[in-house]
Amino acid sequence: MLGFLIAFGFVLSGAVGALAYFMPAIVTAIQDTGHTIDRDIPTPKATAAASSAPLPSASASATAPPAPGQPFTVLLLGSDNDAKFGGTVLTQSMILARVNPTTKQVVMESIPRDLWVPLSSGGNAKIDAAYLHGGPSGAVATVEEDFHIHIDHYAWIGLLGLVNLINQVGGIDVVATNPVMDDFYPADLSGKDPYGYERVAVLPGPQHMSGVQALMYVRSRHGDLRSDFGRSQRQQQVLLALRAKAKLLGIADLPDIATAMANDFSTDMSIPEIASLLPIASSVQLQNVKQVILSSPYTSNFEVDNELALQPNWNLILPETHLYFPAV
């Protein structure tokens, strides 16, 4: 399980891009864990007609925390936290993960960043703006209200956190099924020009990826015929590739992981809560991982406020989501 948390964190950042089990772990054990989710954020009345989203049902905040060993839900958040944003960022990647410690099963559902929804902070916007206006608590509240589910925990990771994590575990082995040819890849990790671009290419086939190469593979938005849906697929693919390395990690590796991810990871989970995942880190099998991507017919392209966005088909999204994430 711990291995998947790390993997998810990886994906997240890529989207940037992500959890299910390793929680990019324990990361910065003292400074970056144990944050709280503000369950008292005022919720504006939704304008369902503008977004075609159903009105929220009973507040998910009333749901009691799961008992040890019971299934729980984590929202993975990833941001392009580079210099050009000045500390105020969107979540380029959002992944819902449902973890069942008893059955060793995991479900990952990628939420498209361009999904047009009511925000918990008020008004309607792309869902990636929920973090911008309310931080982790705002992102959690928005997903809870729009998807009618309860989220137990969150994990956030930034670009360098992802890169350093991958390098710390010695890179990952990936069979690149979706090649990347991008002439407009953000050159924001070089420290020279946060607004600059560079040309990157990740060729198809099996290869060993460093942190930077893996980030290119999961983060690139151009040159993929499936657009963000293709990127979501790449992110989940890399997450599963990272699983092989994460399975080999133990408690003794946590200090180095924490150092590698310092300042680029945060979570509301406490150190004991994360440590409790370690015993099942190596027991999750690939066949027990369910992947969900909300492409057509769950979403469709439309234009709003002179920009392209994704119109959610809640009549399909909610039943699909509630197959794996209990409705509230």
N, C-alpha and C positions, 0 to 999 in steps of 0.2 A: 504494500500500500504506500509505504513511504516512497518507494521507487516511482510510483505514478505521480505523486505529488511533485516530485522534482520534474518529471516529464511534463506534467501539465504546466508547471511554471515555465518550462521551456517554450511550450507552444504559445502560451500567453504572450510572452514577451515578443515572440516572433510576430505575432500578429500586429501586434504592435505596430500581437500577434499578435497558462493553461493549466487543472488538477485532476486529479483523481486520486493521487496517492502519495506523493512524496512531499508535497507541499514545499516546493522548492525549499524546502526544508529548513527547518530549524534555523535557518538562515538568520544570521545576526541574532542569535539567540536572545540576547538581552535587549537590544534596541528595537528589533523589528518584529517581535512576536508579542502576543498578549494585548493587542489593540482591541478596542471595543467597537461594536456596531451600534450606532445610535438608532434605537427603535422608536424614538419619540419625535422623529422628523415630521412636521405637519404635512399632510397630504392634500393638495388641492383637489377640488372636484374635477374629475376627468371630463374632457370634451370628446365623448365617444364618437360623435358624428365626424369630427375632423380626422380622426385616426382610424376609424372603423374598428376600434378595439373595444371589447366589452368592459363595462364598469367593473372595478375591483370588487371582489367579494370580501368576506370577513378578513380582518387584518391578520397577516401571517405572523405578526410579532407576538401574538398570543400563544403561539405554539411553543410547548416546552422543549428544552434542549434534549436531544436523543440520549438515552442511557448508554453507558459503555457497551460496545459490541453491537449496537443497533445501527441501521443504515442512516446515513447523513448526507447532506447536500452542500457542496462547496461551489462558490462562484469564483472562477479564475479570471483575473483581470490583467491585461498587458498594455503597456503604454510606450509610446515613442518619447521617452523622457530625455530628449536631447536639448542642446543649448537654445534652440530657436523658440522654445515654448516658455522659457523663463519660469519653470516650476509649475505651470498650469497646463495640464495635459488632458487629452481625450483617452478613452480606452480603445485602442485599435483592435483589441481582441477580447472577446468575452466567451467563456466556455462554462456551461453548467456541468458539474460532475456529481453523479450519485454513486456513493460507495457503500457496499454491503460487506462489512468485515466478516460476517458469518459464512456467506456463500462465496466470498472472494470475487464478487462481480462488480463491474464498473460500467456506468453509462456516461458518455460524453456527448453533450449537445452544444454545437457551436451556434452562437447567436450572431447573425450578420450585423456588422457595425453600422450599416446604413438603414437598419430597420426603423421605420417612422412610428414613434410611439408617444404616449403621454409620459412626461417625466415626473418623478416624485416632487421635483422642485417647482413644477407648474409649467403649463404650456406643452406643446408638442415639438419634437425634434428627433434627429437620429439618435439612436440609443447610445452611441458612443459619447454623447454629451452629458449623460447622467453623472459620470465621474467628474466631469469638468465643473458642474454646478453643485455637486454634493459630496465629492470624495467617495470613498468606499461605501459609506452608509447610503449615499444617494444612489449609487449603482445597485446596491442590494435592494433598496426599497423599490426602485423602478422595475427591476426584474420580478420581484415578488408580486407587485401590483398588476403588471401587465400579463404575466404568465400564470398568476393564481397559484403560486407555490410558496413554500417556506425555504429560506436559505439559512443554514446553520452557521456557515463560516465563509470567509473570503480569503483569497490570496492574491497579492498584486506583485508583479515583477516588471522591471525595466530592461532596457536594451542590454546594458553592460552586465546586469545580473545574469541574463540568459547566456551571453557570450562566455562570461567567466565560469559559469556552471558547466557548460559543455566542455570547455578546456580543462576544468578541474577533474572531470571524469575521464579524460583522455580522448575526447571526441566521440563521435557516434558513427555507426555504419548504416547507411541508408541506400536503398535501391530507388533512385530518383525516377519515379514514373511520370512526373509532371515537370519537364525541363523548364528552366527559367532563362529567358533572354530579355533583359531589362536595360534599356538605355536611360532610364530615369530613376535609378535606384538612389535613395537619399544617401549622400556622403556625409552623414552627420556624426560619425564616430571618429573621424580623423582629427577633429579639433581645429580644422582650418576654416571651413566655411559651412556652418550648419544648414545653410540654404542651398548648398551645392548638390550636384548629381554626379553619378558615375555609372559606367557600363558594367554590368555583371552578367555572368553566364554560369548556370549550373546544368551540365549536360546530363542526359538520361543514362540510366544504368547504375550498377552498384559502385559505391564509393565511400571513402572515409572522410567525414566532414569535421573540420574544426568548428569552434564556436562561431566565428565570423561567417564561414561558409554555410553553416546550418541556419544562421539568421537570415542570410540572403535567400535561402531556399524557402523559408516559411514566411518571410516578410514581403517579398516582392509582389507588387500589385499589377504590373504591366506585362503584357505578352502572354497572359494565360486566358484562353478563350472562355474559361468559366469565371473569370474575374475573382471577386472575393470568395466565391464558393470553391474555386480551385485552390485558393490560398488556405481556406479552412481545411480542405482535404490534405494539403501538404503539412499543415500544422499537426493534425492528428497522426499523420504518418510518421513524422519526426518524433512525436511524443512516444509512439510505440517503439521506435528504434532506440530511443533513450532508455526505455524500460529495461533492455538487456543490460545496460551499464548500471542502472539504478539498483537492479537486483543484487549486484555485487557489493553494494555499499553497506556499511555497518555503523554502529554508534561511533567508532573510532574515527570515522571519516567526517563527522559532523562539524568539528571545529574548522577544518579546512574549507568545507562547503560554506559555512557561515562567513568566513573571511572573504571568500571569493564573491559572495553575493551581497556583501555589506553595502548598505545604503541603496540597494536596488531591489529590495524585497520587503513586503510587510504583510502581516496576517493578524487576525484576531485570535488565532489558536495559541494556546499557551505551550510552553516547552513540554510539560507532561502530556498534553493532548497529542502533540506531534510525535513524541517519543513512543506513545502507545501504539502508533501505527507500524513501528519497526518490525514487530514479530511476524506480520503477514506480508512484509515487503516482497518476499520472494515467492509468495504462493499464488499470486494472480496470474492466471493463464491467458494467453492471447485470445482464445476462443470465448473467454468470459468478459470480453470488453465489447460493448455495444457502442457504435458510432452513429450519431445523428447529425445531418446537415440540412438546414432549412432552406433548400433551394426550391425551384418551381415543383409542385404547385403551392407550396407553403407560402411563397412570397412572389411578388411580381414587381417589375420596374414601373415607376411613375415619376412625374415631375412635381415638385412642390417648392415654393419660394425660389423658383428659377434654378433649382438644382435637382439632380437625380437622386432618388431614394428608393427604398424597398417598401412596398405596401404589404403588410402582414395579412395573411388569410387566417384569422383567428379561429374560424370554424374548423380548420384543419390542424393548425399549430397546437391549440390547446389539447385536443384529444391525443395527439401524438406525444406531446410533452408529458401528459398525465399518465401515460402508459408506464413511465419510468420515474417520474417525480410526483409524489402524492399531491393532489389538489387540496387547496384550502379555501 
